[in-house]
Amino acid sequence: MTNIYFSTQDLVQTRFAFSALWETVASYRILHKPALAPLHLPWIRETQAALEDLDMRLLDALILHSKGAYPDFLTPPPTTPIPNLRSELEHLVQVDPRIVQQDIDNVISYSDSQDPVIDEWLEQLAPFQKHPQRALEELAETLWTYWQRTLEPHWPRIQALLEADIMYRAKAFALYGPSKVFRDLHVNVGYSDQRMELKEYCHLGDVDLTGRGMLLIPSVFMSRSVMLDPPWQETMQYGARGTFGLWCPEPVPTSDALNKLLGETRAKLLKHLVTPATTAHMAALFRVSPSAISQHLSWLRDAGLVTTQRNGKHVYYKISSAAEQILTAYNELDGVLARAV
């Protein structure tokens, strides 16, 4: 078990952000290892066809072939709460070449010398050791192309989900303190007496934060990963609430008790809005007209059970705190707040 010790200053400095780059990298891993997260299968089937004509060997080498975690330089912590991929790729290209070379050396040190493709893999990684700046520029172009083909069409919904998760946890942090938030990040994360316990990272050793706090990044494609090595800020990526609803092809079932309270359509609509969604998305999911869905949403909004959130030109509906209390009281959230694993 690894312990991370928080001073009072660390707790004050702990912040949330989401990252299009981190999601892009994590999604590539899930795309090639669907058994890790079967809830993403609809997206995986769609995406595989979109990449058939692209050369992805560079991402294969960095993300899929390493025996340990992928190199840290691939996912520098975001410097703003709501970055866009373009700005993150610019940050990636500016990573110190010495850090790139060291990270590649660390990845290679975990490799299996008996692996039959080891020579080919080392050849693919060589540019990051010999010409790191040029290799980073090529990497950024590859990631941008991959993003455009796979995630950009879905990003408004993903971003709305990640923003809703941050708002929920930021409010919980303010009302109930760090213990409530940290213990809810993952089943193998504990917290007590200003000490976070990571139960599956025994090899990392104990960590004292240096007054910068910890950066917490919600994700739809990753349930948990940590970055604790210098020079990066200590960062944890965790599974976002409501990921189950991103690709859900049918309305989620609800209990008779909740149906009697709200009506079956409104009950299912409310339960599904754990994952923020637009009127058009909900109309397609329920196979009814947008005007019919709007009537139900207006009723739920007037009752204080849903709120709205604008993301660019899209307006997303999501459950309110009162709705979450109702769903909890009726045991409707069990299994609904599913996350990638």
C-alpha positions as CSV (number, residue, x, y, z in Angstrom):
1,M,0.0,0.0,0.0
2,T,1.2,3.5,-0.9
3,N,0.4,6.4,1.5
4,I,0.1,10.0,0.3
5,Y,0.3,12.5,3.1
6,F,-1.5,15.9,2.9
7,S,-0.6,19.0,4.8
8,T,-3.3,21.6,5.4
9,Q,-1.8,23.6,2.6
10,D,-2.0,20.5,0.3
11,L,-5.7,20.2,1.0
12,V,-6.2,23.9,0.2
13,Q,-4.3,23.5,-3.1
14,T,-6.0,20.3,-4.2
15,R,-8.0,21.0,-7.4
16,F,-10.0,19.4,-10.2
17,A,-9.5,19.5,-13.9
18,F,-10.4,17.4,-16.9
19,S,-8.2,16.7,-19.8
20,A,-9.0,15.9,-23.5
21,L,-5.4,14.6,-23.9
22,W,-5.7,12.2,-20.9
23,E,-9.0,10.9,-22.3
24,T,-7.5,10.5,-25.8
25,V,-4.7,8.4,-24.5
26,A,-6.9,6.3,-22.2
27,S,-9.4,5.7,-24.9
28,Y,-6.7,4.3,-27.2
29,R,-5.9,1.7,-24.5
30,I,-9.6,0.8,-24.1
31,L,-10.1,0.6,-27.9
32,H,-7.5,-2.2,-28.1
33,K,-8.4,-3.9,-24.8
34,P,-12.2,-3.8,-24.8
35,A,-12.5,-6.5,-22.1
36,L,-11.2,-3.8,-19.7
37,A,-14.4,-1.8,-20.2
38,P,-17.2,-3.5,-22.0
39,L,-19.6,-0.6,-21.4
40,H,-17.7,1.2,-24.2
41,L,-18.3,-1.5,-26.8
42,P,-20.7,0.6,-28.9
43,W,-18.0,3.3,-29.2
44,I,-15.3,0.7,-29.9
45,R,-17.3,-0.8,-32.8
46,E,-17.8,2.6,-34.3
47,T,-14.2,3.7,-33.8
48,Q,-12.4,0.6,-35.2
49,A,-13.8,1.2,-38.6
50,A,-12.8,4.9,-38.5
51,L,-9.1,4.0,-38.0
52,E,-8.6,1.4,-40.7
53,D,-6.6,3.6,-43.0
54,L,-4.3,5.2,-40.4
55,D,-0.9,4.2,-39.2
56,M,-1.1,4.0,-35.4
57,R,2.2,2.2,-34.7
58,L,3.5,5.2,-32.8
59,L,0.6,5.1,-30.4
60,D,0.9,1.3,-30.2
61,A,4.5,1.6,-29.1
62,L,3.8,4.2,-26.4
63,I,0.5,3.0,-25.0
64,L,0.0,-0.7,-25.8
65,H,3.4,-2.4,-25.9
66,S,4.9,-1.1,-22.6
67,K,4.7,-3.7,-19.8
68,G,4.2,-1.0,-17.1
69,A,2.3,2.3,-17.4
70,Y,2.8,4.5,-20.5
71,P,5.4,7.2,-20.2
72,D,4.4,10.2,-18.1
73,F,5.4,12.8,-20.7
74,L,2.5,11.5,-22.8
75,T,0.0,13.0,-20.4
76,P,1.4,16.1,-18.8
77,P,-1.1,17.4,-16.1
78,P,-3.4,20.1,-17.5
79,T,-2.5,23.6,-16.3
80,T,-6.1,25.0,-16.5
81,P,-9.4,23.4,-15.3
82,I,-11.0,23.2,-18.7
83,P,-8.2,22.8,-21.4
84,N,-8.8,22.0,-25.0
85,L,-6.8,19.4,-26.9
86,R,-5.0,21.9,-29.1
87,S,-3.5,23.7,-26.0
88,E,-2.6,20.4,-24.4
89,L,-0.8,19.2,-27.5
90,E,1.1,22.5,-27.5
91,H,2.1,21.8,-23.9
92,L,3.1,18.2,-24.9
93,V,5.4,19.4,-27.7
94,Q,7.2,21.7,-25.2
95,V,8.1,18.9,-22.7
96,D,11.8,19.0,-21.8
97,P,13.5,16.5,-24.2
98,R,15.5,15.2,-21.2
99,I,12.3,14.2,-19.5
100,V,11.1,12.4,-22.6
101,Q,14.4,10.4,-22.8
102,Q,14.2,9.5,-19.2
103,D,10.6,8.3,-19.4
104,I,11.4,6.1,-22.4
105,D,14.4,4.6,-20.5
106,N,12.0,3.9,-17.6
107,V,9.5,2.2,-19.9
108,I,12.2,0.1,-21.5
109,S,13.5,-1.0,-18.1
110,Y,10.1,-2.7,-17.5
111,S,10.2,-4.6,-20.8
112,D,10.6,-8.3,-21.2
113,S,13.9,-9.1,-23.0
114,Q,12.3,-12.4,-24.2
115,D,9.4,-10.7,-25.9
116,P,9.6,-11.7,-29.6
117,V,8.7,-8.2,-30.8
118,I,11.1,-6.4,-28.5
119,D,13.5,-5.3,-31.3
120,E,10.7,-3.8,-33.3
121,W,9.3,-2.1,-30.3
122,L,12.7,-0.6,-29.3
123,E,13.1,0.6,-32.9
124,Q,9.8,2.4,-32.7
125,L,10.8,4.1,-29.4
126,A,14.3,5.1,-30.7
127,P,13.2,8.5,-32.1
128,F,12.1,9.6,-28.7
129,Q,15.7,9.0,-27.4
130,K,17.6,10.3,-30.5
131,H,15.4,13.2,-31.7
132,P,12.8,13.8,-28.9
133,Q,11.6,17.2,-30.2
134,R,10.8,15.9,-33.7
135,A,9.2,12.7,-32.2
136,L,7.0,14.8,-30.0
137,E,5.8,16.9,-32.9
138,E,4.9,13.7,-34.8
139,L,3.2,12.3,-31.8
140,A,1.1,15.5,-31.4
141,E,-0.1,15.2,-35.1
142,T,-0.9,11.5,-34.6
143,L,-2.9,12.2,-31.4
144,W,-4.8,15.0,-33.2
145,T,-5.8,12.8,-36.1
146,Y,-6.9,10.0,-33.8
147,W,-8.9,12.5,-31.7
148,Q,-10.7,13.9,-34.8
149,R,-11.7,10.4,-36.0
150,T,-12.8,9.0,-32.6
151,L,-13.6,11.4,-29.9
152,E,-14.3,14.9,-31.3
153,P,-17.9,13.9,-32.5
154,H,-18.7,12.8,-28.9
155,W,-16.7,15.4,-27.0
156,P,-19.5,17.8,-26.1
157,R,-21.3,15.0,-24.2
158,I,-18.1,13.7,-22.6
159,Q,-17.1,17.2,-21.5
160,A,-20.6,17.8,-20.0
161,L,-20.3,14.5,-18.1
162,L,-16.8,15.4,-16.8
163,E,-17.9,19.0,-15.8
164,A,-20.9,17.5,-13.9
165,D,-18.6,15.2,-12.1
166,I,-16.3,18.0,-11.0
167,M,-19.2,20.2,-9.9
168,Y,-20.6,17.3,-7.8
169,R,-17.2,16.5,-6.1
170,A,-16.3,20.1,-5.6
171,K,-19.5,20.7,-3.8
172,A,-19.0,17.6,-1.7
173,F,-15.5,18.7,-0.9
174,A,-16.8,22.1,0.3
175,L,-19.7,20.6,2.3
176,Y,-18.2,17.4,3.8
177,G,-14.5,17.7,3.4
178,P,-11.8,15.6,1.7
179,S,-12.7,12.3,3.3
180,K,-16.0,12.1,1.6
181,V,-14.4,12.9,-1.8
182,F,-11.3,10.8,-1.7
183,R,-13.0,7.7,-0.4
184,D,-15.5,7.9,-3.3
185,L,-12.8,8.0,-6.0
186,H,-12.2,4.3,-6.2
187,V,-12.9,1.2,-4.1
188,N,-9.1,0.8,-3.4
189,V,-8.6,4.4,-2.3
190,G,-8.9,5.2,1.4
191,Y,-8.4,8.4,3.4
192,S,-8.0,9.2,7.1
193,D,-6.0,11.7,9.2
194,Q,-4.8,13.6,6.1
195,R,-3.4,10.4,4.6
196,M,-4.6,8.9,1.3
197,E,-4.2,5.1,1.0
198,L,-3.6,3.6,-2.4
199,K,-4.1,-0.1,-1.9
200,E,-2.8,-1.4,-5.3
201,Y,0.3,0.7,-5.7
202,C,2.7,-0.9,-3.3
203,H,5.8,-0.3,-5.4
204,L,5.5,3.5,-5.3
205,G,6.5,4.1,-1.7
206,D,5.1,6.8,0.6
207,V,4.7,10.3,-0.8
208,D,4.7,13.6,1.0
209,L,3.1,16.3,-1.1
210,T,5.0,19.6,-1.3
211,G,2.3,22.1,-0.7
212,R,1.0,22.0,-4.3
213,G,-1.8,19.7,-3.3
214,M,-3.1,17.0,-5.7
215,L,-4.7,17.3,-9.1
216,L,-7.8,15.2,-9.6
217,I,-8.9,14.3,-13.1
218,P,-12.2,12.6,-13.9
219,S,-12.2,10.1,-16.8
220,V,-14.8,8.1,-18.8
221,F,-12.1,5.7,-20.0
222,M,-10.0,5.1,-16.9
223,S,-11.1,4.0,-13.4
224,R,-7.8,5.0,-11.7
225,S,-4.2,5.9,-12.5
226,V,-1.7,8.0,-10.6
227,M,1.3,10.2,-11.5
228,L,3.6,10.8,-8.6
229,D,7.1,11.1,-10.1
230,P,8.8,14.5,-10.4
231,P,8.7,16.9,-12.1
232,W,5.0,16.5,-12.6
233,Q,2.4,17.6,-10.0
234,E,1.0,14.7,-8.1
235,T,-2.1,13.7,-10.1
236,M,-4.8,11.0,-9.9
237,Q,-7.2,10.1,-12.7
238,Y,-10.4,8.5,-11.5
239,G,-13.6,7.1,-13.0
240,A,-16.3,9.8,-13.6
241,R,-19.8,9.3,-12.4
242,G,-22.4,8.3,-14.9
243,T,-20.1,6.9,-17.6
244,F,-22.6,4.1,-18.1
245,G,-25.0,6.4,-20.0
246,L,-22.7,7.6,-22.7
247,W,-23.4,4.8,-25.2
248,C,-26.5,3.3,-23.5
249,P,-28.8,2.1,-26.4
250,E,-32.0,1.8,-24.2
251,P,-33.5,3.7,-21.3
252,V,-32.3,2.3,-18.0
253,P,-34.9,0.2,-16.0
254,T,-36.5,1.7,-13.0
255,S,-38.4,0.2,-10.0
256,D,-42.2,0.1,-9.7
257,A,-41.9,2.3,-6.6
258,L,-40.1,5.1,-8.5
259,N,-42.4,4.7,-11.4
260,K,-45.4,5.2,-9.1
261,L,-43.8,8.4,-7.7
262,L,-42.9,10.1,-11.0
263,G,-44.4,8.1,-13.8
264,E,-42.4,5.5,-15.7
265,T,-41.1,7.8,-18.5
266,R,-40.1,10.6,-16.0
267,A,-38.5,8.0,-13.7
268,K,-36.4,6.5,-16.4
269,L,-35.5,10.0,-17.8
270,L,-34.4,11.1,-14.4
271,K,-32.3,8.0,-13.7
272,H,-30.6,8.3,-17.1
273,L,-29.7,12.0,-16.5
274,V,-27.1,10.9,-14.1
275,T,-25.2,11.2,-17.4
276,P,-25.9,14.7,-18.8
277,A,-27.8,14.7,-22.1
278,T,-29.5,17.0,-24.6
279,T,-33.1,17.0,-25.5
280,A,-32.3,15.5,-28.9
281,H,-30.2,12.7,-27.4
282,M,-33.0,11.8,-25.0
283,A,-35.6,11.9,-27.7
284,A,-33.6,9.5,-29.8
285,L,-33.0,7.2,-26.8
286,F,-36.7,7.1,-25.8
287,R,-37.9,7.0,-29.5
288,V,-40.3,9.9,-29.0
289,S,-40.4,13.5,-30.4
290,P,-38.2,16.2,-28.9
291,S,-41.3,18.1,-27.9
292,A,-42.5,15.2,-25.8
293,I,-39.2,14.9,-24.1
294,S,-39.2,18.7,-23.5
295,Q,-42.5,18.5,-21.7
296,H,-41.2,15.8,-19.3
297,L,-37.9,17.8,-18.8
298,S,-39.9,21.0,-18.1
299,W,-41.9,19.1,-15.4
300,L,-38.8,17.7,-13.8
301,R,-37.1,21.1,-13.9
302,D,-40.1,22.8,-12.3
303,A,-40.0,20.2,-9.6
304,G,-36.4,20.9,-8.9
305,L,-35.2,17.5,-10.1
306,V,-33.1,18.5,-13.1
307,T,-30.9,21.5,-13.9
308,T,-29.4,22.7,-17.2
309,Q,-25.8,23.2,-18.2
310,R,-24.7,25.0,-21.4
311,N,-21.7,23.6,-23.3
312,G,-21.0,25.7,-26.4
313,K,-24.2,25.5,-28.5
314,H,-25.5,22.5,-26.6
315,V,-27.8,22.6,-23.5
316,Y,-27.5,19.5,-21.3
317,Y,-29.9,18.4,-18.6
318,K,-28.6,16.6,-15.5
319,I,-30.0,15.6,-12.2
320,S,-30.1,18.0,-9.2
321,S,-29.0,17.3,-5.7
322,A,-32.6,16.7,-4.7
323,A,-33.0,14.1,-7.5
324,E,-29.9,12.3,-6.4
325,Q,-31.3,12.1,-2.9
326,I,-34.5,10.6,-4.3
327,L,-32.7,8.1,-6.5
328,T,-30.5,7.1,-3.5
329,A,-33.6,6.7,-1.2
330,Y,-35.1,4.4,-3.8
331,N,-31.9,2.4,-4.3
332,E,-31.8,3.4,-8.0
333,L,-28.1,4.4,-8.1
334,D,-26.7,1.0,-7.5
335,G,-24.9,0.0,-10.7
336,V,-25.8,3.2,-12.4
337,L,-22.7,5.1,-11.5
338,A,-20.6,2.6,-13.5
339,R,-17.1,3.5,-14.5
340,A,-14.5,2.2,-16.9
341,V,-12.1,-0.3,-15.3
